[in-house]
């Protein structure tokens, strides 16, 4: 019955679209459309529902007097609003290949960051007043609010209370009337969760109701709890999920091993971060006469998480694990993620293995896939593996790792020769104490131990994608589409403004040359971030559209099923490739899953970045109160007329040295040379200069930090203003 209803709804939507697309169509309302299609009063609800669905999908638009038209016919654009802290916004056009729309602050109406809206084009790109021509628009309708609840800090003026949101892109404060929650009255400085009320007019601030009191902003744990609420991260598992997890055996049974290829006698190892709690990939490499034999063994999560089960539904809902500075919010309950699915050493574990044979030139000659059982011989950390690789081999473990690196180094060399881009960004881990207070930072280097694992996982993912594509099996692929020419052109101007020569970036070779030229320079980090912003975002899809960054035609995610739902779906597709009757999902269902887990991945990434930034700001806020604040190495990454932008390389934090703090001279900005020059002493500040700085100011609300130069002495000859008595 549900299937017939779905078909009928689809047919009605198609009828409506045909009507609106006819050349002689004039804008009609819902009743007139129903009459035109021959639907009587009894079936008008069906028409209303179909019109609502089409409007939500952006296929039609509602104009004055609730009449419906095609968006293009009325210069309307549907998309998601990205608001800048300054108030203006960009509307990402949902139509592929169409340019974004600029929305001035006064034209955003009551729309907020992340809202899905309809905007009318009010000025074409050819009439744009901006330096980079872009069509401008005005928001006319909000289709979907991104947030029903907002997290922020309670503040007070003489006459009213308001909440300053944690997200600076939500530029409006929210008026509230605090009331007791669980017996406690909210106080100024408390972190709270606010439910937004209907906001009808931009001329007054939005209003809301406090529904949860998280605690004082500076109390231990409140910061991460606010991140969890802000990004709507699930903390507790439902009872049914925990019940299913508790029924899973803690050890691998003999029945589970039956029918699997037994690899327990092979020398298999895992290499993971020092603080890793789950291990879902293991490797073994052998050098053979014709080249190398690589085995990549991945935890067989599909053996325990059945499609449609409570465990499966919750894993799909979460989409992925989330890694915050003081905790992990896992996709699967701990009994699986840290227990029977984790490839711990010296115990039997069920795996899904990829066997790849490479010749002496690093070309893959053969691939094979099997359900297996392994017993890992060693659990290595990256640090330990790196130490072994940097020393002569002294035992079997050392010999195996050195052999593995010979293959990995060759694969890495060939990958970049084939056009792969080095888009790896340095990573800094925030180390916190038991109360969640940041105590130090650890820079994570992408050394040989990381590269070894990376190359083998890439090879396995590519081989699985190739197998599924050749077999015509519906699956989820990891795709990274080619960038827009316009966005690359804008990025090229950005590079040229930094005084760096660069060719046509639509050619992959020129992008590689640029990345090689900036490697190790002060500009590397900001320019890489600029490049990443100009590229499309990697996502999941049911079509193998290729991966631009990796320069691979076929690519998927197979190697992390404990923490990514995409990999679990790929495991299922691969496991059933030889079955006469497969239970794999239909393409439309997989497409919906791919869209959902792409969204959960973006949400998790933003939460992780936000949490790390918050901990960094917290660390520097404590430095302001310290008697002897630390002095940090910094590099100038940009110079403006109002000051010097610096980055702390060991912490990957950007801040401003304001020109007003340069008290040793009067500095003049030279736009052509992008430098500040002292009028008296002729000292200069230019991109690439190395400085020693200490923290001067931290603004938690704006998420900004200011530094002051540590060795700067005020100019004794510089006249000072006399204080008025």
C-alpha positions as CSV (number, residue, x, y, z in Angstrom):
1,X,0.0,0.0,0.0
2,X,2.8,2.4,0.9
3,X,4.5,1.6,-2.4
4,X,1.3,2.6,-4.4
5,X,1.0,5.8,-2.3
6,X,4.6,6.7,-3.1
7,X,4.0,6.1,-6.8
8,X,0.8,8.1,-6.8
9,X,2.6,11.1,-5.1
10,X,5.4,10.9,-7.6
11,X,3.0,10.9,-10.5
12,X,1.1,13.9,-9.1
13,X,4.4,15.8,-8.7
14,X,5.2,15.0,-12.3
15,X,1.8,16.3,-13.4
16,X,2.2,19.5,-11.6
17,X,5.7,20.1,-13.1
18,X,4.3,19.5,-16.6
19,X,1.6,22.0,-16.0
20,X,3.9,24.7,-14.7
21,X,6.4,24.1,-17.5
22,X,3.9,24.7,-20.3
23,X,4.6,27.8,-22.3
24,X,1.2,29.4,-21.7
25,X,1.2,28.8,-17.9
26,X,0.4,31.8,-15.7
27,X,1.1,31.7,-11.9
28,X,-1.7,29.7,-10.2
29,X,-2.4,29.0,-6.5
30,X,-3.0,25.5,-5.1
31,X,-6.7,25.5,-5.7
32,X,-6.3,26.7,-9.3
33,X,-3.7,24.1,-9.9
34,X,-5.9,21.4,-8.5
35,X,-8.8,22.5,-10.8
36,X,-6.5,22.7,-13.8
37,X,-5.4,19.1,-13.2
38,X,-9.0,17.9,-12.7
39,X,-8.6,17.2,-9.0
40,X,-11.8,17.9,-7.0
41,X,-12.2,19.3,-3.5
42,X,-11.8,15.8,-2.0
43,X,-8.2,15.5,-3.4
44,X,-6.9,19.0,-2.8
45,X,-4.9,17.8,0.2
46,X,-2.9,15.6,-2.2
47,X,-2.2,18.6,-4.4
48,X,-1.2,20.7,-1.4
49,X,1.2,18.0,-0.2
50,X,2.7,17.6,-3.6
51,X,3.2,21.3,-4.0
52,X,4.9,21.5,-0.5
53,X,7.3,18.6,-1.5
54,X,8.2,20.3,-4.8
55,X,8.8,23.6,-3.0
56,X,11.0,21.9,-0.4
57,X,13.0,20.2,-3.2
58,X,13.5,23.6,-4.9
59,X,11.8,22.5,-8.1
60,X,9.1,25.2,-7.8
61,X,8.9,28.4,-5.9
62,X,6.0,30.3,-4.2
63,X,5.6,33.9,-5.0
64,X,3.1,36.6,-4.0
65,X,-0.5,35.5,-3.2
66,X,0.9,32.0,-2.8
67,X,1.1,31.3,-6.5
68,X,3.6,28.8,-7.9
69,X,6.2,29.2,-10.7
70,X,9.5,27.7,-11.8
71,X,12.3,29.4,-9.9
72,X,14.2,30.5,-13.1
73,X,11.1,32.2,-14.4
74,X,11.0,34.6,-11.4
75,X,14.8,34.9,-10.9
76,X,14.6,32.8,-7.8
77,X,17.4,30.7,-6.4
78,X,17.1,27.9,-3.7
79,X,20.1,27.0,-1.5
80,X,21.8,27.1,1.8
81,X,22.8,30.3,3.4
82,X,26.4,30.8,4.7
83,X,26.5,33.9,6.9
84,X,29.8,35.8,7.6
85,X,30.4,37.2,11.1
86,X,30.1,40.7,9.6
87,X,26.5,39.9,8.6
88,X,26.6,39.5,4.9
89,X,26.0,36.0,3.4
90,X,26.4,33.8,0.4
91,X,23.7,31.5,-0.9
92,X,25.1,28.2,-2.3
93,X,23.0,27.4,-5.4
94,X,21.6,23.9,-5.3
95,X,21.6,23.7,-9.1
96,X,24.9,22.1,-10.2
97,X,27.2,24.4,-12.1
98,X,25.4,27.6,-11.0
99,X,27.2,30.4,-9.2
100,X,26.7,31.4,-5.6
101,X,24.6,34.4,-4.8
102,X,25.8,37.3,-2.6
103,X,23.4,38.5,0.0
104,X,24.0,41.8,1.7
105,X,23.4,42.0,5.5
106,X,20.2,44.1,5.0
107,X,18.9,41.5,2.5
108,X,19.1,38.4,4.7
109,X,15.8,39.1,6.4
110,X,15.3,36.8,9.3
111,X,17.3,34.0,7.8
112,X,20.2,32.6,9.8
113,X,23.4,30.8,9.0
114,X,22.7,27.3,7.6
115,X,19.1,28.0,6.8
116,X,17.7,26.7,3.5
117,X,16.1,29.6,1.7
118,X,14.7,31.0,-1.5
119,X,16.3,34.3,-2.7
120,X,15.4,36.6,-5.6
121,X,18.1,37.9,-7.8
122,X,18.1,41.7,-7.4
123,X,21.2,42.5,-9.3
124,X,23.0,40.5,-12.0
125,X,26.7,39.8,-12.0
126,X,27.2,42.3,-14.8
127,X,25.9,45.1,-12.5
128,X,27.8,43.9,-9.4
129,X,29.4,46.6,-7.3
130,X,31.9,44.1,-5.8
131,X,35.5,43.7,-6.9
132,X,34.7,40.2,-8.0
133,X,31.5,40.3,-10.0
134,X,28.8,38.2,-8.5
135,X,25.0,38.3,-8.7
136,X,23.3,39.7,-5.6
137,X,20.0,38.6,-4.1
138,X,17.5,39.1,-1.3
139,X,16.0,36.3,0.9
140,X,12.3,36.0,0.3
141,X,11.4,32.8,2.1
142,X,12.9,30.4,4.6
143,X,12.2,26.8,3.7
144,X,14.0,25.1,6.6
145,X,15.6,26.4,9.7
146,X,19.0,24.9,10.4
147,X,18.6,25.2,14.1
148,X,15.6,24.9,16.4
149,X,17.9,25.3,19.4
150,X,21.0,27.4,19.9
151,X,23.8,27.3,22.5
152,X,25.2,30.5,24.0
153,X,26.1,32.5,27.1
154,X,23.6,34.4,29.2
155,X,24.2,38.1,29.5
156,X,22.3,41.0,31.0
157,X,21.7,44.7,30.4
158,X,19.9,47.0,32.8
159,X,16.5,46.2,31.2
160,X,16.7,42.6,29.7
161,X,18.5,39.3,29.4
162,X,20.0,38.1,26.2
163,X,22.1,35.1,25.0
164,X,25.3,35.6,22.9
165,X,25.4,32.6,20.6
166,X,28.5,30.4,20.5
167,X,28.5,30.5,16.7
168,X,29.7,34.0,15.6
169,X,28.0,33.4,12.3
170,X,24.6,33.6,14.1
171,X,25.0,37.4,14.3
172,X,22.0,38.3,16.4
173,X,21.7,38.1,20.2
174,X,18.6,36.3,21.4
175,X,16.3,37.9,24.0
176,X,15.2,35.6,26.8
177,X,13.2,35.6,30.1
178,X,15.2,33.3,32.4
179,X,13.2,31.0,34.6
180,X,14.2,28.3,37.1
181,X,15.4,25.0,35.5
182,X,15.5,22.0,37.8
183,X,15.4,24.2,40.8
184,X,18.2,26.6,39.7
185,X,17.9,30.1,38.3
186,X,20.2,30.8,35.3
187,X,22.9,33.4,36.1
188,X,24.9,35.7,33.9
189,X,27.8,33.8,32.4
190,X,26.0,30.5,32.3
191,X,26.1,28.4,29.2
192,X,22.5,27.7,28.1
193,X,20.5,26.0,25.4
194,X,17.7,28.2,23.9
195,X,14.8,27.1,21.8
196,X,14.1,29.7,19.2
197,X,10.6,31.2,18.8
198,X,9.1,32.4,15.6
199,X,11.1,35.4,14.3
200,X,9.0,37.5,12.0
201,X,10.8,40.9,11.7
202,X,14.5,41.7,11.2
203,X,13.9,45.0,13.0
204,X,13.7,43.3,16.4
205,X,16.1,40.6,17.8
206,X,15.0,37.0,17.8
207,X,13.5,35.7,21.1
208,X,13.8,32.3,22.7
209,X,13.2,30.2,25.8
210,X,16.0,28.7,27.9
211,X,15.3,24.9,27.9
212,X,18.6,23.6,29.4
213,X,21.2,25.0,31.8
214,X,24.7,23.7,31.1
215,X,26.5,25.5,33.9
216,X,29.0,28.4,34.3
217,X,31.0,29.0,31.2
218,X,34.3,28.4,33.0
219,X,33.2,25.2,34.9
220,X,35.0,22.0,34.0
221,X,33.3,20.1,31.1
222,X,30.8,22.8,30.3
223,X,32.7,23.8,27.1
224,X,32.6,20.4,25.6
225,X,29.0,19.8,26.7
226,X,28.1,23.0,24.9
227,X,29.8,21.7,21.7
228,X,27.8,18.4,22.1
229,X,24.5,20.4,22.3
230,X,25.5,22.9,19.6
231,X,26.0,20.1,17.1
232,X,23.3,17.9,18.4
233,X,25.7,15.0,19.0
234,X,24.1,11.8,20.5
235,X,25.7,10.9,23.8
236,X,23.7,8.0,25.1
237,X,22.8,4.8,23.1
238,X,19.1,3.7,23.2
239,X,18.3,0.8,25.5
240,X,17.5,-1.5,22.5
241,X,20.9,-0.8,21.0
242,X,22.7,-1.6,24.3
243,X,20.7,-4.8,24.7
244,X,21.7,-6.0,21.2
245,X,25.3,-5.1,21.9
246,X,25.3,-7.0,25.2
247,X,24.2,-10.1,23.3
248,X,27.3,-10.1,21.1
249,X,30.0,-12.5,22.4
250,X,33.1,-10.9,23.8
251,X,35.3,-13.4,22.0
252,X,35.3,-15.0,18.6
253,X,33.5,-18.4,18.7
254,X,34.5,-21.5,16.7
255,X,31.2,-21.2,14.8
256,X,32.0,-17.7,13.7
257,X,35.4,-18.8,12.3
258,X,33.8,-21.6,10.3
259,X,34.2,-21.1,6.5
260,X,36.7,-18.2,6.9
261,X,40.2,-18.1,5.5
262,X,42.5,-18.7,8.5
263,X,45.4,-16.1,8.7
264,X,46.2,-16.6,12.4
265,X,49.6,-17.9,11.5
266,X,50.7,-14.8,9.5
267,X,52.8,-12.0,10.9
268,X,50.1,-9.3,11.0
269,X,50.4,-5.9,12.9
270,X,48.4,-2.8,13.6
271,X,49.8,0.7,13.6
272,X,47.6,3.4,15.3
273,X,47.9,6.6,17.3
274,X,49.2,6.3,20.9
275,X,45.8,7.0,22.4
276,X,43.7,4.9,20.0
277,X,41.1,2.8,21.6
278,X,39.8,0.9,18.6
279,X,41.9,-0.7,16.0
280,X,40.0,-1.5,12.7
281,X,42.9,-2.1,10.3
282,X,45.9,-4.4,10.2
283,X,48.5,-5.2,7.6
284,X,51.1,-7.7,6.5
285,X,53.6,-7.3,3.6
286,X,55.8,-9.9,2.0
287,X,58.5,-9.4,-0.6
288,X,58.1,-12.0,-3.3
289,X,60.1,-12.8,-6.5
290,X,57.9,-10.6,-8.8
291,X,57.4,-7.8,-6.3
292,X,55.2,-7.6,-3.1
293,X,52.2,-9.2,-1.6
294,X,50.1,-6.8,0.6
295,X,47.4,-7.9,2.9
296,X,45.0,-5.3,4.4
297,X,42.8,-6.8,7.1
298,X,39.8,-4.7,8.3
299,X,37.5,-5.5,11.2
300,X,34.4,-7.4,10.0
301,X,31.8,-5.2,11.7
302,X,29.2,-6.6,9.4
303,X,29.5,-10.0,11.1
304,X,28.0,-8.4,14.2
305,X,25.8,-5.5,12.9
306,X,23.0,-6.9,10.8
307,X,21.0,-4.7,8.4
308,X,17.9,-3.4,10.0
309,X,18.9,-4.2,13.5
310,X,18.8,-1.6,16.3
311,X,22.6,-1.5,16.2
312,X,22.5,-0.8,12.5
313,X,19.8,1.9,12.7
314,X,21.6,3.7,15.4
315,X,25.0,3.5,13.5
316,X,23.3,4.8,10.4
317,X,21.7,7.7,12.3
318,X,25.1,8.7,13.9
319,X,26.9,8.2,10.6
320,X,30.3,8.3,12.2
321,X,32.2,8.6,15.4
322,X,33.1,12.1,16.7
323,X,36.6,12.7,18.2
324,X,36.6,15.6,20.8
325,X,39.6,16.6,22.9
326,X,38.5,14.8,26.0
327,X,36.3,12.0,24.7
328,X,35.1,10.0,21.7
329,X,31.4,9.8,20.8
330,X,31.4,6.4,19.1
331,X,29.2,5.2,16.2
332,X,29.0,1.8,17.9
333,X,28.7,0.8,21.6
334,X,32.0,0.2,23.4
335,X,31.4,-3.5,23.6
336,X,31.9,-3.7,19.8
337,X,34.1,-0.6,19.1
338,X,36.7,-1.3,21.8
339,X,35.9,-5.0,22.2
340,X,35.2,-7.8,19.8
341,X,35.5,-5.6,16.6
342,X,38.8,-4.1,17.7
343,X,41.8,-5.9,16.3
344,X,43.6,-6.2,19.6
345,X,46.9,-8.1,19.6
346,X,47.1,-11.8,20.5
347,X,43.4,-12.5,20.2
348,X,41.3,-14.0,17.4
349,X,39.3,-11.4,15.4
350,X,37.0,-11.6,12.4
351,X,38.2,-9.6,9.4
352,X,37.5,-8.7,5.8
353,X,40.7,-8.9,3.9
354,X,42.1,-7.4,0.7
355,X,45.1,-9.2,-0.9
356,X,47.0,-7.1,-3.5
357,X,50.0,-8.2,-5.5
358,X,52.3,-5.5,-6.9
359,X,55.2,-5.8,-9.4
360,X,58.6,-4.2,-8.9
361,X,57.3,-1.0,-10.5
362,X,54.5,-0.7,-8.0
363,X,51.8,-1.6,-10.5
364,X,48.9,-3.7,-9.0
365,X,48.8,-7.0,-10.9
366,X,46.2,-9.0,-8.9
367,X,43.5,-8.5,-6.2
368,X,41.6,-10.9,-4.1
369,X,39.0,-10.4,-1.3
370,X,38.0,-12.8,1.5
371,X,36.3,-13.1,4.9
372,X,39.1,-14.1,7.2
373,X,40.2,-14.6,10.8
374,X,43.4,-13.1,12.1
375,X,45.5,-12.8,15.3
376,X,47.5,-9.6,15.4
377,X,51.1,-10.2,16.4
378,X,51.9,-6.6,17.5
379,X,50.1,-3.4,18.4
380,X,52.4,-0.6,17.3
381,X,51.9,3.1,17.8
382,X,53.0,5.5,15.1
383,X,55.9,6.7,17.3
384,X,57.2,3.2,17.8
385,X,56.8,2.3,14.1
386,X,58.6,5.5,13.2
387,X,61.5,4.7,15.5
388,X,61.8,1.2,14.0
389,X,61.8,2.6,10.5
390,X,64.5,5.1,11.4
391,X,66.8,2.3,12.8
392,X,68.4,-0.7,11.2
393,X,66.1,-3.8,11.3
394,X,67.1,-5.9,14.3
395,X,64.3,-8.6,14.4
396,X,61.4,-9.9,12.3
397,X,59.2,-7.0,13.2
398,X,61.9,-4.5,12.0
399,X,62.5,-6.5,8.8
400,X,58.7,-6.6,8.1
401,X,58.3,-2.9,8.6
402,X,61.2,-2.0,6.5
403,X,59.8,-4.2,3.7
404,X,56.4,-2.6,4.1
405,X,58.0,0.9,3.8
406,X,59.8,0.0,0.6
407,X,56.4,-0.8,-1.0
408,X,54.6,2.1,0.6
409,X,57.3,4.6,-0.5
410,X,57.0,3.3,-4.1
411,X,53.2,3.5,-4.1
412,X,53.4,7.1,-2.7
413,X,55.9,8.1,-5.4
414,X,53.7,6.7,-8.1
415,X,50.6,8.3,-6.7
416,X,52.1,11.8,-6.9
417,X,53.5,11.1,-10.3
418,X,50.0,10.2,-11.4
419,X,48.7,13.6,-10.2
420,X,47.7,13.2,-6.6
421,X,47.7,16.4,-4.6
422,X,49.5,16.8,-1.3
423,X,46.6,18.3,0.6
424,X,47.6,16.9,4.0
425,X,47.3,19.6,6.7
426,X,49.4,19.5,9.8
427,X,47.5,18.5,12.9
428,X,47.9,19.7,16.5
429,X,46.4,17.5,19.3
430,X,45.2,19.3,22.5
431,X,46.2,17.3,25.6
432,X,43.8,17.9,28.5
433,X,43.9,16.9,32.1
434,X,41.2,14.9,34.0
435,X,39.0,18.0,34.3
436,X,39.3,18.7,30.6
437,X,41.7,21.7,31.0
438,X,44.1,22.1,28.2
439,X,47.7,21.6,29.4
440,X,49.8,21.3,26.3
441,X,49.8,20.8,22.5
442,X,51.3,18.0,20.5
443,X,52.0,18.5,16.8
444,X,51.2,15.3,14.8
445,X,53.6,14.9,12.0
446,X,52.8,13.0,8.8
447,X,56.0,10.9,9.0
448,X,56.8,7.6,7.3
449,X,54.7,5.6,9.8
450,X,51.6,7.5,8.9
451,X,52.4,7.5,5.2
452,X,52.9,3.7,5.3
453,X,49.4,3.0,6.6
454,X,47.9,5.7,4.4
455,X,49.2,4.2,1.2
456,X,48.0,0.7,2.1
457,X,44.5,1.9,3.0
458,X,44.3,4.0,-0.2
459,X,45.3,0.9,-2.2
460,X,42.7,-1.2,-0.5
461,X,39.9,1.4,-0.9
462,X,40.7,1.8,-4.6
463,X,40.8,-2.0,-5.2
464,X,37.4,-2.5,-3.5
465,X,35.9,0.4,-5.5
466,X,37.2,-1.1,-8.7
467,X,35.7,-4.5,-7.8
468,X,32.3,-3.2,-7.0
469,X,32.1,-1.0,-10.1
470,X,33.2,-3.8,-12.4
471,X,30.6,-6.1,-10.9
472,X,27.9,-3.5,-11.2
473,X,27.0,-3.8,-7.5
474,X,25.1,-0.9,-5.9
475,X,27.5,0.7,-3.4
476,X,28.5,3.9,-1.8
477,X,31.6,5.6,-3.2
478,X,33.8,8.3,-1.8
479,X,33.8,11.1,-4.4
480,X,35.7,14.4,-4.8
481,X,34.5,16.1,-8.0
482,X,36.6,18.4,-10.1
483,X,36.7,22.1,-8.9
484,X,34.8,25.0,-10.5
485,X,37.0,27.0,-12.8
486,X,35.7,30.2,-11.3
487,X,36.7,29.2,-7.8
488,X,40.2,28.2,-8.9
489,X,40.5,31.6,-10.7
490,X,39.6,33.4,-7.5
491,X,42.1,31.3,-5.6
492,X,44.8,32.1,-8.2
493,X,44.3,35.9,-7.6
494,X,44.7,35.2,-3.8
495,X,48.0,33.4,-4.5
496,X,49.2,36.2,-6.8
497,X,48.4,38.7,-4.0
498,X,50.9,36.9,-1.8
499,X,53.6,37.6,-4.4
500,X,53.8,34.0,-5.6
501,X,54.0,33.2,-9.3
502,X,51.4,30.6,-10.3
503,X,50.1,29.2,-13.6
504,X,46.7,28.1,-14.8
505,X,45.4,26.1,-11.8
506,X,42.8,24.3,-13.9
507,X,45.8,22.1,-14.9
508,X,46.6,19.6,-12.2
509,X,50.3,20.0,-12.8
510,X,50.2,23.7,-11.9
511,X,48.4,22.9,-8.6
512,X,51.2,20.4,-7.8
513,X,53.9,23.0,-8.7
514,X,52.2,25.5,-6.4
515,X,52.0,23.0,-3.5
516,X,55.7,22.1,-3.9
517,X,56.7,25.8,-4.1
518,X,55.0,26.8,-0.8
519,X,56.0,23.6,1.1
520,X,57.8,24.7,4.3
521,X,57.1,28.4,3.8
522,X,55.1,30.8,6.0
523,X,52.4,30.9,3.4
524,X,51.9,27.1,3.2
525,X,49.2,26.8,5.8
526,X,47.0,29.8,4.8
527,X,47.4,29.1,1.1
528,X,46.5,25.4,1.6
529,X,43.4,26.4,3.5
530,X,42.6,28.8,0.7
531,X,43.0,26.0,-1.9
532,X,40.8,23.6,0.1
533,X,38.1,26.2,0.2
534,X,38.3,26.6,-3.5
535,X,37.8,22.9,-4.1
536,X,34.6,21.0,-3.8
537,X,34.0,19.0,-0.6
538,X,34.5,15.3,-0.7
539,X,31.3,13.4,-0.1
540,X,29.5,10.1,-0.5
541,X,27.6,9.1,-3.6
542,X,26.2,6.0,-5.4
543,X,28.1,6.9,-8.6
544,X,31.9,6.4,-8.9
545,X,32.6,10.0,-9.9
546,X,36.3,9.8,-9.1
547,X,38.4,11.6,-6.5
548,X,40.1,14.8,-7.7
549,X,42.5,15.2,-4.8
550,X,43.8,11.6,-4.9
551,X,43.7,11.5,-8.8
552,X,41.8,8.2,-8.6
553,X,39.0,7.1,-11.0
554,X,37.5,4.7,-8.5
555,X,37.6,5.2,-4.8
556,X,35.5,4.2,-1.8
557,X,35.8,4.0,2.0
558,X,36.3,0.4,3.2
559,X,39.0,0.5,5.9
560,X,37.2,2.1,9.0
561,X,33.9,0.3,9.6
562,X,34.1,0.8,13.4
563,X,33.9,4.6,13.0
564,X,32.2,5.2,9.6
565,X,28.9,3.8,8.4
566,X,29.9,4.2,4.7
567,X,32.6,1.5,5.2
568,X,30.1,-0.9,6.8
569,X,27.8,-0.5,3.8
570,X,30.7,-1.2,1.4
571,X,31.7,-4.3,3.4
572,X,28.2,-5.6,3.0
573,X,28.2,-5.0,-0.8
574,X,31.6,-6.7,-1.2
575,X,30.6,-9.7,1.0
576,X,27.6,-10.4,-1.2
577,X,29.2,-9.9,-4.6
578,X,29.2,-13.6,-5.4
579,X,25.7,-14.5,-4.0
580,X,23.0,-15.3,-6.5
581,X,20.5,-13.3,-4.4
582,X,21.9,-10.2,-2.7
583,X,20.2,-8.4,0.1
584,X,22.1,-5.2,-0.7
585,X,20.0,-2.0,-0.7
586,X,18.5,-0.4,-3.8
587,X,20.2,2.6,-5.3
588,X,17.6,5.2,-4.2
589,X,17.9,3.9,-0.6
590,X,21.7,4.0,-0.8
591,X,21.6,7.5,-2.3
592,X,19.6,8.7,0.8
593,X,22.1,7.1,3.1
594,X,25.0,8.7,1.2
595,X,23.5,12.1,1.6
596,X,22.8,11.6,5.3
597,X,26.3,10.3,6.2
598,X,27.8,13.2,4.1
599,X,25.9,15.6,6.4
600,X,26.8,13.8,9.6
601,X,30.5,13.8,8.5
602,X,30.4,17.6,7.9
603,X,28.7,18.1,11.3
604,X,31.3,15.9,13.1
605,X,34.2,17.7,11.4
606,X,32.9,21.1,12.4
607,X,32.3,20.0,16.0
608,X,35.9,18.6,16.2
609,X,37.4,21.8,14.8
610,X,35.2,24.0,17.0
611,X,36.1,22.0,20.1
612,X,39.9,22.2,19.4
613,X,39.6,26.0,18.8
614,X,37.7,26.4,22.0
615,X,40.4,24.5,24.0
616,X,43.2,26.6,22.4
617,X,41.4,29.8,23.4
618,X,40.9,28.4,26.9
619,X,44.6,27.7,27.1
620,X,45.5,31.2,26.1
621,X,42.9,32.7,28.4
622,X,44.6,31.0,31.3
623,X,47.9,32.5,30.0
624,X,46.5,36.0,30.6
625,X,46.1,35.2,34.3
626,X,49.6,33.6,34.6
627,X,52.3,35.5,36.5
628,X,54.9,34.5,33.9
629,X,53.0,33.9,30.6
630,X,54.7,31.7,28.0
631,X,56.4,33.2,24.9
632,X,55.7,31.5,21.6
633,X,57.4,31.3,18.2
634,X,55.3,32.9,15.5
635,X,55.5,33.5,11.8
636,X,53.9,36.5,9.9
637,X,51.4,35.1,7.4
638,X,49.9,38.4,6.3
639,X,50.2,42.2,6.9
640,X,47.3,44.6,6.9
641,X,47.1,48.3,7.6
642,X,45.7,47.6,11.1
643,X,48.3,45.0,12.1
644,X,50.2,41.8,11.5
645,X,48.5,38.4,11.2
646,X,50.7,35.7,12.8
647,X,50.5,32.0,13.1
648,X,51.9,29.9,15.9
649,X,53.3,26.9,13.9
650,X,53.5,24.5,16.9
651,X,49.9,25.2,17.8
652,X,48.4,26.1,14.4
653,X,46.6,29.1,15.8
654,X,46.2,32.4,14.0
655,X,46.0,35.8,15.8
656,X,46.6,39.5,15.3
657,X,49.4,41.7,16.5
658,X,47.5,45.0,16.3
659,X,49.4,48.0,15.0
660,X,48.5,49.9,18.2
661,X,50.7,47.5,20.2
662,X,53.8,48.3,18.1
663,X,54.9,51.0,20.6
664,X,58.6,51.2,19.5
665,X,57.8,53.4,16.5
666,X,55.1,54.8,14.2
667,X,54.4,52.2,11.5
668,X,53.2,52.9,8.0
669,X,51.6,50.3,5.8
670,X,53.0,49.7,2.4
671,X,50.3,47.9,0.3
672,X,52.6,47.2,-2.7
673,X,55.2,45.4,-0.5
674,X,52.6,44.1,2.0
675,X,54.7,45.3,4.9
676,X,54.6,47.7,7.9
677,X,57.6,50.0,8.0
678,X,58.7,52.0,11.1
679,X,59.0,55.7,10.3
680,X,62.0,56.3,12.6
681,X,63.9,53.0,13.0
682,X,62.8,51.6,9.6
683,X,62.1,48.2,11.2
684,X,59.8,46.2,8.9
685,X,57.2,43.5,9.4
686,X,56.7,41.3,6.3
687,X,55.3,37.9,5.4
688,X,57.7,35.2,6.6
689,X,59.2,37.1,9.4
690,X,59.7,35.1,12.6
691,X,58.6,36.7,15.9
692,X,58.4,35.9,19.6
693,X,54.9,36.7,21.0
694,X,52.8,36.5,24.1
695,X,49.0,36.6,24.4
696,X,47.5,40.1,24.8
697,X,43.8,39.5,24.6
698,X,41.3,36.6,24.2
699,X,37.7,37.2,23.0
700,X,35.8,33.9,23.6
701,X,32.6,35.3,22.0
702,X,34.2,36.3,18.7
703,X,36.7,33.4,18.9
704,X,39.6,35.8,18.3
705,X,43.0,36.2,20.0
706,X,45.5,39.1,19.9
707,X,49.2,38.8,20.6
708,X,51.9,41.3,21.4
709,X,55.6,41.1,20.4
710,X,57.6,39.9,23.4
711,X,60.9,41.7,22.6
712,X,59.4,45.1,21.6
713,X,60.6,48.1,23.6
714,X,58.8,51.4,23.5
715,X,60.5,54.2,21.6
716,X,62.0,56.5,24.2
717,X,62.0,59.4,21.7
718,X,58.4,58.9,20.7
719,X,56.3,61.7,22.2
720,X,53.6,60.7,24.6
721,X,50.3,62.4,25.1
722,X,50.0,64.1,28.5
723,X,47.2,62.9,30.7
724,X,44.5,65.5,31.4
725,X,44.3,66.4,35.0
